[in-house]
């Protein structure tokens, strides 16, 4: 589990503000599972999804997501992982490939998290932020993500990665405004998914 507790430039959980927030959240809860739930719900509800709220800047580093209180789904997942790791709870990264307009092409990756719970293992959670038609919850062992796969070119990748995909981080770093990011969302083809460490579910 060591790699799922690590710090990096992106998941900079040792930043004083992240440690402070992680401690504040944990102080109101008695078990690692309830702390994990509280970290997830705090990011889901208190950090604004950049596109939903049309907010700048485009954040990618966990501490910046916390500072500016905004981020795309990927960035919000970086902060979730940072808060969990700051509380010594293993956290990883998961991805789906989804239609941007809920019809067909174009497609984009969608980022969220998995948290390791002692009583059940990896459990996937999506803190992108709820709105009409989106109702992600922390209800183990039942998984309740923000989105479901609907089309043949969409995918729900099963891998849990220790670090965010570099293509995602680079996409966030390259854009300055939420609108620019919306026009340049990262995507990978299903054929190339394995080379990124992503695995499609067995049929």
SERO-4910 file (N, C-alpha, C, O; in steps of 0.05 Angstrom, whole numbers):
BEGIN
 pado doro    nc1    nc2    nc3   cac1   cac2   cac3    cc1    cc2    cc3    oc1    oc2    oc3
  Unk    A     16    -24      0      0      0      0     17     26      0      6     47     -2
  Unk    A     43     23      3     60     47      5     56     66    -18     55     90    -14
  Unk    A     55     56    -42     52     74    -65     26     89    -65     24    110    -78
  Unk    A      6     79    -52    -20     92    -50    -22    111    -26    -43    122    -20
  Unk    A      1    115    -13      3    135      9     23    156      2     28    174     19
  Unk    A     36    155    -21     58    172    -28     50    201    -34     27    207    -40
  Unk    A     70    219    -31     67    247    -38     82    252    -64    101    239    -70
  Unk    A     72    272    -79     84    280   -104     79    309   -109     65    322    -93
  Unk    A     89    319   -131     83    347   -138     53    352   -141     43    373   -135
  Unk    A     39    332   -152     10    335   -156     -5    329   -131    -23    344   -123
  Unk    A      1    307   -118    -13    299    -94      5    307    -70     17    290    -57
  Unk    A      7    333    -66     25    344    -45     12    345    -18      7    367     -7
  Unk    A      6    322     -8    -11    320     17      5    330     41     -7    335     62
  Unk    A     31    334     39     46    344     62     45    374     64     58    386     82
  Unk    A     31    387     46     28    416     47     13    424     73     -6    411     80
  Unk    A     22    445     87     10    452    113    -20    455    112    -34    447    130
  Unk    A    -31    467     91    -60    472     89    -75    446     85    -97    443     95
  Unk    A    -64    427     70    -77    402     67    -76    386     93    -96    374    101
  Unk    A    -53    386    107    -51    373    133    -71    384    153    -84    370    168
  Unk    A    -74    411    152    -93    424    170   -122    416    164   -137    409    182
  Unk    A   -129    417    139   -156    409    131   -162    380    137   -183    373    147
  Unk    A   -142    362    131   -146    334    136   -150    328    166   -166    312    174
  Unk    A   -135    343    182   -137    339    211   -164    349    221   -177    336    238
  Unk    A   -174    372    210   -200    383    218   -222    363    211   -240    358    228
  Unk    A   -221    351    188   -241    332    179   -240    307    197   -261    298    206
  Unk    A   -216    297    202   -213    272    217   -222    276    247   -231    257    259
  Unk    A   -219    300    257   -224    305    286   -253    299    293   -259    296    317
  Unk    A   -271    299    274   -299    295    280   -309    267    275   -333    261    276
  Unk    A   -290    249    270   -297    221    262   -279    201    276   -255    207    281
  Unk    A   -290    178    282   -276    159    298   -262    135    284   -245    122    296
  Unk    A   -269    130    259   -258    107    245   -247    116    219   -254    138    209
  Unk    A   -229    100    207   -217    107    181   -239    108    159   -237    125    141
  Unk    A   -259     91    161   -280     91    141   -297    117    143   -303    129    122
  Unk    A   -304    125    167   -319    150    169   -302    175    162   -313    194    152
  Unk    A   -276    173    168   -258    195    159   -257    196    128   -258    218    117
  Unk    A   -255    173    116   -254    172     87   -280    183     75   -279    198     55
  Unk    A   -302    176     86   -328    186     76   -329    216     79   -338    230     61
  Unk    A   -320    227    102   -321    255    107   -302    271     88   -310    292     79
  Unk    A   -279    260     82   -261    273     63   -273    274     35   -273    294     22
  Unk    A   -285    252     27   -299    250      1   -321    271      0   -323    286    -20
  Unk    A   -338    271     20   -361    289     19   -353    318     21   -366    335      9
  Unk    A   -331    324     35   -322    352     37   -313    362      9   -321    384      1
  Unk    A   -298    346     -5   -289    354    -32   -312    355    -51   -315    374    -67
  Unk    A   -329    335    -50   -353    334    -68   -370    359    -65   -379    370    -85
  Unk    A   -374    368    -40   -394    389    -34   -382    417    -31   -395    437    -36
  Unk    A   -356    419    -23   -344    445    -17   -326    455    -39   -321    479    -40
  Unk    A   -317    438    -57   -299    446    -79   -317    447   -104   -329    427   -112
  Unk    A   -318    470   -117   -336    474   -140   -324    461   -165   -300    465   -171
  Unk    A   -340    447   -179   -331    436   -205   -328    460   -224   -346    475   -229
  Unk    A   -304    462   -236   -297    486   -251   -317    492   -274   -323    516   -278
  Unk    A   -326    472   -287   -344    476   -310   -372    483   -300   -385    501   -310
  Unk    A   -382    468   -279   -409    473   -269   -411    502   -260   -432    515   -264
  Unk    A   -390    513   -247   -391    539   -235   -376    560   -252   -375    584   -244
  Unk    A   -365    552   -275   -351    570   -293   -330    585   -277   -329    610   -278
  Unk    A   -313    571   -262   -293    583   -245   -264    578   -255   -258    557   -265
  Unk    A   -248    598   -251   -219    597   -256   -205    599   -230   -216    609   -210
  Unk    A   -179    592   -228   -162    581   -250   -167    551   -254   -181    538   -238
  Unk    A   -154    539   -274   -154    510   -278   -132    500   -258   -109    505   -262
  Unk    A   -141    484   -239   -122    474   -219   -114    445   -225   -129    431   -238
  Unk    A    -91    438   -215    -82    410   -218    -68    400   -193    -70    376   -186
  Unk    A    -54    417   -179    -40    409   -155    -60    409   -132    -76    427   -129
  Unk    A    -59    388   -115    -79    385    -94    -82    410    -76   -104    419    -70
  Unk    A    -59    422    -69    -61    446    -52    -74    470    -65    -86    486    -52
  Unk    A    -71    472    -92    -84    493   -107   -114    489   -109   -129    508   -108
  Unk    A   -122    464   -111   -151    458   -111   -163    467    -85   -185    479    -85
  Unk    A   -149    462    -63   -158    470    -37   -158    501    -34   -177    513    -24
  Unk    A   -137    514    -44   -135    543    -42   -156    557    -57   -169    576    -47
  Unk    A   -161    549    -82   -179    564   -100   -208    553    -98   -226    564   -109
  Unk    A   -211    530    -85   -238    518    -80   -252    511   -106   -276    512   -108
  Unk    A   -236    504   -127   -248    496   -152   -229    476   -167   -205    476   -162
  Unk    A   -241    460   -184   -225    441   -200   -244    425   -217   -267    420   -211
  Unk    A   -232    416   -240   -246    395   -256   -246    369   -240   -233    367   -220
  Unk    A   -261    349   -250   -263    324   -236   -235    312   -229   -231    302   -207
  Unk    A   -217    315   -248   -190    304   -243   -177    318   -219   -166    304   -202
  Unk    A   -178    344   -219   -165    359   -198   -178    354   -171   -165    352   -151
  Unk    A   -205    351   -171   -218    345   -146   -209    317   -136   -207    313   -112
  Unk    A   -204    298   -154   -195    272   -146   -167    274   -134   -159    259   -116
  Unk    A   -151    293   -144   -124    297   -132   -126    307   -103   -110    298    -86
  Unk    A   -145    324    -98   -149    334    -70   -160    312    -52   -152    309    -29
  Unk    A   -179    296    -62   -189    274    -47   -167    255    -38   -164    248    -15
  Unk    A   -150    248    -57   -127    230    -51   -109    243    -31    -99    229    -13
  Unk    A   -103    269    -33    -86    282    -14    -97    282     14    -82    277     33
  Unk    A   -122    288     17   -135    288     43   -135    260     55   -130    257     79
  Unk    A   -141    240     39   -141    213     49   -113    204     58   -109    193     79
  Unk    A    -93    210     40    -66    202     46    -55    217     71    -39    205     86
  Unk    A    -63    241     74    -55    257     97    -65    244    123    -54    247    144
  Unk    A    -87    229    121    -98    214    143    -90    185    143   -102    168    156
  Unk    A    -69    179    127    -57    152    126    -78    131    116    -78    108    125
  Unk    A    -95    140     97   -114    122     84   -106    119     55   -104    139     41
  Unk    A   -100     94     46    -91     90     19   -113    100     -1   -136     94      2
  Unk    A   -103    114    -22   -122    125    -42   -109    123    -69    -85    127    -72
  Unk    A   -125    117    -90   -115    115   -117   -133    130   -136   -152    144   -128
  Unk    A   -128    126   -162   -141    141   -183   -154    122   -203   -142    102   -210
  Unk    A   -179    129   -211   -194    113   -230   -204    131   -252   -206    155   -249
  Unk    A   -210    118   -275   -219    134   -298   -241    119   -313   -243     95   -314
  Unk    A   -258    135   -325   -278    126   -344   -273    142   -370   -261    163   -370
  Unk    A   -282    131   -392   -283    146   -417   -313    150   -424   -328    131   -427
  Unk    A   -321    176   -425   -349    182   -428   -354    201   -451   -336    217   -459
  Unk    A   -378    200   -462   -386    220   -481   -389    247   -468   -401    249   -447
  Unk    A   -378    268   -480   -380    294   -469   -408    305   -468   -416    319   -449
  Unk    A   -424    299   -489   -451    310   -491   -473    289   -487   -496    294   -493
  Unk    A   -465    266   -476   -484    244   -470   -498    235   -496   -521    225   -494
  Unk    A   -486    238   -518   -497    228   -543   -478    208   -557   -485    185   -561
  Unk    A   -455    218   -564   -434    201   -576   -408    216   -576   -402    229   -555
  Unk    A   -393    216   -597   -368    231   -598   -375    261   -596   -396    270   -604
  Unk    A   -357    278   -585   -330    270   -575   -331    258   -547   -351    260   -532
  Unk    A   -309    245   -540   -306    232   -514   -285    245   -497   -267    259   -508
  Unk    A   -286    240   -472   -265    250   -453   -261    230   -431   -280    215   -424
  Unk    A   -238    231   -420   -234    216   -394   -248    231   -372   -253    255   -373
  Unk    A   -256    215   -352   -268    226   -328   -253    214   -304   -249    189   -304
  Unk    A   -244    230   -286   -228    221   -264   -242    221   -237   -257    239   -231
  Unk    A   -236    200   -221   -246    198   -194   -227    181   -178   -204    177   -186
  Unk    A   -236    170   -155   -218    157   -136   -227    129   -129   -249    121   -133
  Unk    A   -207    115   -117   -213     91   -102   -199     94    -75   -177    103    -73
  Unk    A   -213     85    -54   -202     86    -27   -201     58    -17   -219     41    -22
  Unk    A   -179     51     -2   -177     24      9   -189     23     37   -179     36     55
  Unk    A   -210      7     39   -224      4     65   -217    -24     75   -220    -44     61
  Unk    A   -208    -26    100   -199    -51    111   -220    -73    109   -213    -96    105
  Unk    A   -245    -65    112   -266    -86    114   -275    -96     86   -289   -116     85
  Unk    A   -266    -83     64   -275    -93     38   -255    -89     16   -260    -99     -7
  Unk    A   -233    -76     20   -214    -72     -1   -220    -45    -16   -229    -26     -4
  Unk    A   -213    -45    -42   -217    -20    -57   -246    -14    -62   -262    -31    -69
  Unk    A   -253     11    -57   -280     21    -61   -279     47    -76   -265     66    -68
  Unk    A   -293     49    -99   -291     72   -116   -311     94   -109   -334     89   -102
  Unk    A   -301    119   -109   -317    142   -101   -312    165   -121   -290    168   -132
  Unk    A   -333    181   -126   -331    202   -146   -340    229   -134   -364    233   -129
  Unk    A   -320    246   -130   -326    272   -117   -329    295   -136   -325    318   -129
  Unk    A   -336    290   -161   -338    311   -181   -358    333   -174   -356    355   -183
  Unk    A   -378    326   -157   -398    345   -149   -425    337   -159   -428    333   -183
  Unk    A   -444    336   -142   -471    328   -150   -487    351   -162   -482    374   -155
  Unk    A   -505    345   -179   -523    364   -192   -547    348   -203   -548    324   -198
  Unk    A   -564    361   -217   -587    347   -229   -576    324   -247   -561    329   -265
  Unk    A   -585    300   -242   -576    277   -257   -550    264   -248   -541    244   -259
  Unk    A   -537    276   -227   -512    265   -216   -516    263   -186   -521    282   -172
  Unk    A   -513    238   -176   -517    233   -147   -497    213   -137   -504    190   -132
  Unk    A   -472    221   -134   -451    203   -125   -451    203    -94   -453    224    -81
  Unk    A   -448    179    -83   -450    175    -54   -428    156    -44   -416    142    -60
  Unk    A   -424    156    -18   -405    138     -4   -423    118     11   -431    124     34
  Unk    A   -428     95     -1   -446     76     11   -436     47      9   -449     30     -3
  Unk    A   -412     42     19   -400     15     17   -417     -6     30   -429      0     51
  Unk    A   -419    -30     19   -404    -39     -4   -416    -32    -32   -405    -39    -52
  Unk    A   -438    -17    -31   -451    -10    -57   -437     14    -69   -432     34    -55
  Unk    A   -430     12    -94   -416     33   -108   -437     52   -121   -455     43   -134
  Unk    A   -433     78   -117   -452     97   -129   -436    121   -140   -431    141   -127
  Unk    A   -427    117   -165   -411    137   -179   -428    158   -192   -453    155   -193
  Unk    A   -416    178   -204   -430    200   -216   -442    191   -243   -464    200   -251
  Unk    A   -428    174   -258   -437    168   -285   -435    138   -291   -420    123   -278
  Unk    A   -452    129   -310   -451    101   -319   -445    101   -349   -452    120   -364
  Unk    A   -432     80   -358   -426     77   -386   -451     71   -401   -467     54   -393
  Unk    A   -455     85   -424   -479     81   -440   -474     73   -469   -490     60   -481
  Unk    A   -450     80   -480   -445     76   -508   -421     57   -512   -405     54   -494
  Unk    A   -419     46   -536   -398     26   -541   -370     37   -539   -352     22   -533
  Unk    A   -367     62   -545   -340     74   -544   -334     86   -516   -312     97   -512
  Unk    A   -352     84   -498   -347     92   -471   -334     68   -456   -335     45   -466
  Unk    A   -322     73   -433   -310     52   -418   -308     59   -388   -305     82   -381
  Unk    A   -311     38   -372   -307     40   -343   -282     24   -336   -284      0   -331
  Unk    A   -259     37   -336   -234     23   -331   -232     13   -302   -239     28   -284
  Unk    A   -223    -11   -299   -223    -24   -272   -198    -19   -256   -197    -25   -232
  Unk    A   -177     -8   -269   -151     -5   -255   -153     16   -233   -167     36   -236
  Unk    A   -138     12   -212   -133     32   -191   -104     40   -193    -86     24   -187
  Unk    A    -99     65   -200    -71     74   -204    -61     90   -180    -77    103   -166
  Unk    A    -35     88   -175    -24    102   -152    -20    131   -157    -19    147   -139
  Unk    A    -17    139   -182    -13    166   -190    -32    174   -213    -40    156   -228
  Unk    A    -40    199   -215    -57    207   -237    -43    203   -264    -19    203   -266
  Unk    A    -59    198   -285    -48    196   -312    -34    221   -320    -44    243   -315
  Unk    A    -10    218   -332      5    242   -340    -10    258   -361     -8    282   -361
  Unk    A    -24    245   -379    -39    259   -400    -60    277   -387    -67    298   -398
  Unk    A    -71    270   -364    -91    286   -350    -77    310   -337    -86    332   -339
  Unk    A    -55    305   -323    -41    327   -310    -31    347   -330    -34    371   -326
  Unk    A    -20    338   -353    -11    356   -373    -33    372   -386    -29    396   -392
  Unk    A    -57    360   -389    -79    375   -399    -88    397   -381    -94    420   -390
  Unk    A    -88    392   -355    -95    412   -335    -74    435   -334    -81    458   -332
  Unk    A    -49    427   -336    -27    447   -335    -27    465   -359    -18    488   -358
  Unk    A    -37    455   -382    -36    470   -407    -57    492   -410    -54    509   -427
  Unk    A    -78    491   -393   -100    509   -397   -102    529   -373    -94    523   -351
  Unk    A   -112    553   -379   -114    573   -359   -143    579   -350   -147    587   -327
  Unk    A   -162    574   -367   -190    580   -360   -207    555   -362   -201    536   -377
  Unk    A   -229    555   -348   -247    532   -348   -257    527   -376   -261    504   -384
  Unk    A   -262    548   -392   -273    545   -419   -252    533   -437   -258    516   -454
  Unk    A   -227    541   -434   -205    529   -450   -203    499   -444   -199    483   -462
  Unk    A   -205    493   -419   -203    465   -411   -226    448   -423   -222    426   -432
  Unk    A   -250    460   -423   -273    446   -433   -269    439   -463   -279    419   -473
  Unk    A   -254    456   -477   -249    451   -505   -225    433   -510   -220    425   -533
  Unk    A   -211    426   -489   -187    410   -492   -185    387   -471   -164    382   -459
  Unk    A   -208    374   -466   -209    353   -446   -192    329   -456   -193    322   -479
  Unk    A   -178    316   -438   -160    294   -446   -177    269   -453   -197    264   -441
  Unk    A   -167    254   -472   -181    230   -481   -160    210   -490   -138    217   -499
  Unk    A   -166    184   -488   -150    163   -500   -169    143   -514   -192    141   -505
  Unk    A   -160    130   -534   -177    111   -548   -178     85   -532   -160     80   -515
  Unk    A   -199     69   -536   -201     44   -522   -177     26   -529   -168     10   -513
  Unk    A   -168     28   -555   -146     11   -564   -120     17   -549   -103     -1   -546
  Unk    A   -117     42   -541    -92     50   -528    -93     48   -497    -73     53   -484
  Unk    A   -116     41   -486   -120     42   -457   -100     25   -442    -90     34   -421
  Unk    A    -94      1   -452    -76    -17   -438    -48     -4   -434    -35     -9   -414
  Unk    A    -39     12   -454    -13     24   -452    -12     45   -430     10     52   -421
  Unk    A    -35     54   -421    -36     73   -399    -40     60   -372    -43     73   -351
  Unk    A    -41     33   -372    -46     18   -348    -75     15   -341    -82      7   -318
  Unk    A    -93     22   -360   -121     20   -356   -132     -7   -367   -123    -15   -388
  Unk    A   -150    -19   -353   -160    -45   -360   -190    -44   -363   -205    -34   -346
  Unk    A   -199    -55   -385   -228    -58   -389   -239    -82   -374   -224   -102   -372
  Unk    A   -263    -81   -364   -274   -104   -350   -278   -127   -368   -283   -124   -392
  Unk    A   -275   -151   -357   -279   -176   -373   -308   -178   -380   -326   -172   -364
  Unk    A   -313   -187   -404   -341   -191   -413   -351   -219   -407   -373   -226   -413
***
